[in-house]
Amino acid sequence: MEKKNILITEDHALTRFALHASLKDEDFINQIFEAKDAYEAYEIIEKEKIDVVLMDLGLPGIDGITATNTIRKKYSDIKIIVITSHNEEKEVQKCMQSGINAYCSKDIKPDKLIALIKDVINGAIWFDSSVSNYILNMTKEQKNTEVKKESTYNLTSKELMVLNLLAEGNSNLEIANKLNISVNTTKVHVCSILQKLSVDDRTQAAVKALKENITG
């Protein structure tokens, strides 16, 4: 895996220290940057090539959701992982709509966080089990008002299967293995799905699939 630059955006110095200490010896990480608020995060992202942002929601001044929206609009390739002690339903929904790649609790164990970061770098999306009900609620609410969109988006049966697996958080490699196709073929399907759904990335595609009940 190519080495990646990580930005920890967290206002509590002790938490920043703990996260930095957990990640500093990992061989897939190049540099670790730290920001105590959104303003510092913006400055670092403008100056450095950041691959992954670990984002706290309860930042002073500009909150983490607003910061995520701002970063996502300008830097669509950056992976954003929310690490928070918050788990209110409205915040989870806003995070999904902002296009985050993962949502996890600050109680997450270091080894699991490292594995999560690697998975996200490889294209997976991930949500803590404590907020899974909120995501299901979003799906149920939309199901009552939205009809299935297969004909609208002209997705093929194979693309629908890929989309379902993508929405479950599978990486391209995992999708390829489960559908017995090559990784390159999977990438072609994912690119086609993004174009047909008029979204910019995998996370937005997954959120749209959940919200609009696009199933295979």
C-alpha positions as CSV (number, residue, x, y, z in Angstrom):
1,M,0.0,0.0,0.0
2,E,1.3,3.5,-0.9
3,K,2.0,5.5,2.2
4,K,-0.7,8.0,3.1
5,N,-0.8,11.3,5.0
6,I,-3.2,11.5,7.9
7,L,-4.8,14.6,9.4
8,I,-6.2,14.4,12.9
9,T,-8.7,17.1,13.5
10,E,-9.5,17.1,17.2
11,D,-9.7,19.9,19.8
12,H,-8.7,17.9,22.8
13,A,-4.9,17.6,23.0
14,L,-4.9,14.3,24.9
15,T,-7.1,12.7,22.3
16,R,-4.9,14.0,19.5
17,F,-1.9,12.6,21.3
18,A,-3.5,9.2,21.8
19,L,-4.6,9.0,18.1
20,H,-1.1,10.1,17.0
21,A,0.6,7.5,19.2
22,S,-1.7,4.7,17.9
23,L,-0.8,5.5,14.3
24,K,2.7,6.7,14.2
25,D,4.4,3.3,13.8
26,E,2.2,2.0,11.0
27,D,4.1,1.3,7.8
28,F,1.3,2.5,5.6
29,I,1.4,6.0,7.1
30,N,3.8,8.7,5.7
31,Q,3.1,11.7,7.9
32,I,0.6,12.6,10.6
33,F,-0.7,16.2,10.9
34,E,-2.7,17.6,13.7
35,A,-5.3,20.4,13.8
36,K,-7.2,21.6,16.9
37,D,-10.1,23.2,14.8
38,A,-11.5,23.4,11.3
39,Y,-9.4,26.5,10.5
40,E,-6.2,24.7,11.1
41,A,-7.5,21.7,9.2
42,Y,-8.3,23.9,6.1
43,E,-4.8,25.5,6.2
44,I,-3.0,22.1,6.4
45,I,-5.1,20.6,3.6
46,E,-4.3,23.6,1.4
47,K,-0.6,23.2,2.0
48,E,-0.2,19.4,2.2
49,K,-1.4,16.4,0.3
50,I,-3.8,14.8,2.8
51,D,-5.3,11.4,2.1
52,V,-7.3,10.7,5.2
53,V,-8.9,13.1,7.8
54,L,-9.9,11.8,11.2
55,M,-12.7,14.3,12.1
56,D,-14.2,15.1,15.5
57,L,-17.7,16.5,15.4
58,G,-17.6,18.7,18.5
59,L,-15.0,21.2,17.2
60,P,-14.9,24.8,18.5
61,G,-16.1,27.4,16.1
62,I,-16.9,25.5,12.9
63,D,-18.3,22.1,13.8
64,G,-17.1,18.8,12.3
65,I,-20.1,18.3,10.0
66,T,-19.7,21.8,8.5
67,A,-16.0,21.2,8.1
68,T,-16.6,17.9,6.4
69,N,-19.0,19.5,3.9
70,T,-16.4,22.2,3.1
71,I,-13.6,19.7,2.7
72,R,-15.7,17.4,0.6
73,K,-16.7,20.1,-1.9
74,K,-13.1,21.1,-2.6
75,Y,-11.3,17.8,-2.1
76,S,-13.5,14.9,-3.2
77,D,-10.6,12.4,-3.0
78,I,-9.9,12.8,0.7
79,K,-11.2,10.1,2.9
80,I,-13.1,11.4,5.9
81,I,-13.5,9.3,9.0
82,V,-15.6,10.7,11.8
83,I,-14.4,9.7,15.3
84,T,-16.8,11.1,17.9
85,S,-18.5,10.5,21.2
86,H,-21.7,11.8,19.6
87,N,-24.3,9.4,18.3
88,E,-27.5,11.4,17.9
89,E,-29.6,10.4,15.0
90,K,-29.7,13.8,13.3
91,E,-25.9,14.1,13.4
92,V,-25.5,10.6,11.9
93,Q,-27.9,11.5,9.1
94,K,-26.1,14.8,8.4
95,C,-22.7,13.0,8.4
96,M,-24.1,10.5,5.8
97,Q,-25.4,13.4,3.7
98,S,-22.0,15.1,3.8
99,G,-20.3,12.1,2.2
100,I,-18.2,10.7,5.0
101,N,-16.4,7.4,4.5
102,A,-16.7,6.1,8.1
103,Y,-18.4,6.9,11.4
104,C,-16.9,5.4,14.6
105,S,-16.8,5.9,18.3
106,K,-13.9,7.3,20.2
107,D,-14.0,4.1,22.2
108,I,-12.8,2.2,19.2
109,K,-9.7,0.1,19.9
110,P,-6.4,1.2,18.2
111,D,-6.0,-2.1,16.2
112,K,-9.6,-1.8,14.9
113,L,-9.1,1.8,14.0
114,I,-6.0,1.0,12.0
115,A,-7.8,-1.8,10.2
116,L,-10.7,0.6,9.6
117,I,-8.4,3.3,8.1
118,K,-6.9,0.7,5.7
119,D,-10.3,-0.5,4.6
120,V,-11.5,3.1,4.0
121,I,-8.3,3.8,2.0
122,N,-9.2,0.7,-0.1
123,G,-12.7,2.1,-0.8
124,A,-14.9,0.7,2.0
125,I,-17.4,2.6,4.0
126,W,-18.1,1.8,7.6
127,F,-20.5,2.8,10.3
128,D,-20.3,1.9,14.0
129,S,-22.9,-0.7,15.0
130,S,-24.3,1.8,17.6
131,V,-25.7,4.0,14.8
132,S,-26.8,1.2,12.4
133,N,-30.4,1.6,13.5
134,Y,-30.4,5.3,12.4
135,I,-29.2,4.3,8.9
136,L,-32.0,1.7,8.7
137,N,-34.5,4.3,9.8
138,M,-33.4,6.5,7.0
139,T,-33.9,3.7,4.6
140,K,-37.4,2.9,5.9
141,E,-38.5,6.5,5.8
142,Q,-37.4,6.9,2.2
143,K,-39.0,3.5,1.3
144,N,-42.4,4.9,2.1
145,T,-42.0,7.9,-0.3
146,E,-39.6,6.6,-3.0
147,V,-40.1,4.0,-5.6
148,K,-37.4,1.7,-6.8
149,K,-35.0,3.5,-9.2
150,E,-33.7,0.7,-11.4
151,S,-35.5,1.9,-14.6
152,T,-34.7,5.6,-13.8
153,Y,-31.0,5.0,-13.5
154,N,-30.8,2.2,-16.1
155,L,-28.5,0.1,-13.8
156,T,-27.8,-3.4,-15.1
157,S,-28.4,-6.4,-12.9
158,K,-24.6,-6.7,-12.4
159,E,-24.3,-3.0,-11.5
160,L,-27.1,-3.4,-8.9
161,M,-25.3,-6.3,-7.3
162,V,-22.1,-4.2,-7.2
163,L,-24.0,-1.3,-5.7
164,N,-25.6,-3.4,-3.0
165,L,-22.2,-4.8,-2.0
166,L,-20.7,-1.3,-2.2
167,A,-23.5,0.1,0.1
168,E,-22.6,-2.7,2.6
169,G,-19.1,-1.3,2.9
170,N,-17.2,-3.8,0.7
171,S,-14.0,-2.7,-1.0
172,N,-13.4,-3.3,-4.8
173,L,-11.4,-6.4,-3.9
174,E,-14.1,-7.8,-1.7
175,I,-16.8,-7.1,-4.3
176,A,-14.7,-8.8,-7.0
177,N,-14.2,-11.9,-4.8
178,K,-17.9,-12.2,-3.9
179,L,-19.1,-11.8,-7.5
180,N,-16.2,-13.8,-9.0
181,I,-15.1,-11.0,-11.3
182,S,-11.8,-9.2,-11.6
183,V,-10.9,-6.0,-9.6
184,N,-10.6,-4.1,-12.9
185,T,-14.1,-5.2,-13.9
186,T,-15.4,-4.1,-10.5
187,K,-13.8,-0.7,-11.0
188,V,-15.5,-0.4,-14.4
189,H,-18.9,-1.2,-12.8
190,V,-18.3,1.3,-10.0
191,C,-17.4,4.1,-12.4
192,S,-20.5,3.3,-14.5
193,I,-22.7,3.4,-11.3
194,L,-21.3,6.7,-10.2
195,Q,-22.0,8.2,-13.7
196,K,-25.6,6.8,-13.8
197,L,-26.4,8.0,-10.2
198,S,-24.8,11.4,-10.9
199,V,-22.6,11.2,-7.8
200,D,-18.9,11.9,-7.2
201,D,-17.8,9.0,-5.1
202,R,-18.6,5.6,-3.6
203,T,-19.9,7.1,-0.3
204,Q,-22.5,9.3,-2.1
205,A,-23.5,6.3,-4.2
206,A,-24.0,4.2,-1.1
207,V,-26.0,6.9,0.6
208,K,-28.2,7.3,-2.5
209,A,-28.8,3.6,-2.7
210,L,-29.9,3.5,0.9
211,K,-32.1,6.7,0.7
212,E,-33.8,5.7,-2.5
213,N,-34.1,2.0,-1.9
214,I,-32.1,1.1,-5.0
215,T,-31.8,-2.7,-4.8
216,G,-30.9,-5.6,-6.9
